[in-house]
């Protein structure tokens, strides 16, 4: 319990008085917080926030009992906010798990990976320079930058892009689902 003198010193901003208030309530607030939250490091963070708020609002407090009430109400409210946040996180994780465990997610990702495998395999069979240009295009590099890096003209870059598209279109004719991806890459 803090005295009226300590309270007055605290209210006027004396750090020694704040330390006495802190020491008087920290352990009991910690135990009080454990009734809401089990993670001790989270409790420590919560208490640090609450005591920081107490220091910032010290001028608005009227007496020793208002300090105690402020601390306990603030701890409870912060703890409930943490619990609400944890619930939202858990619900999000459950939704993600349901999505990841779902058959359509599996099938879509399998198709996507197989599509890229087929495309990369076909790109690996292109002539060397055409292959380089194709890979740079796939990485989003602009024609001007490709020309500069490979020390060729932009018209040569365009030629290699056209060459890659033409060859890949022929090689992937039996994989019709790859063609839209291919067209998007070479637009």
Secondary structure, 3 states (H helix, E strand, C coil): CCCHHHHHHHHCCCHHHHHHHHHHHHHHHHHHHHCCCCCHHHHHHHHHHHHHHHHHCHHHCCCHHHHHHHHHHHHHHHHHHHHHHHHHHHHHHHHHHHHHHCHHHHHHHHHHHHHHHHHHHHHHCCCHHHHHHHHHHHCCCCHHHHHHHHCCCHHHHHHHHHHHHHHHHHHCCCCHHHHHHHHHHCC
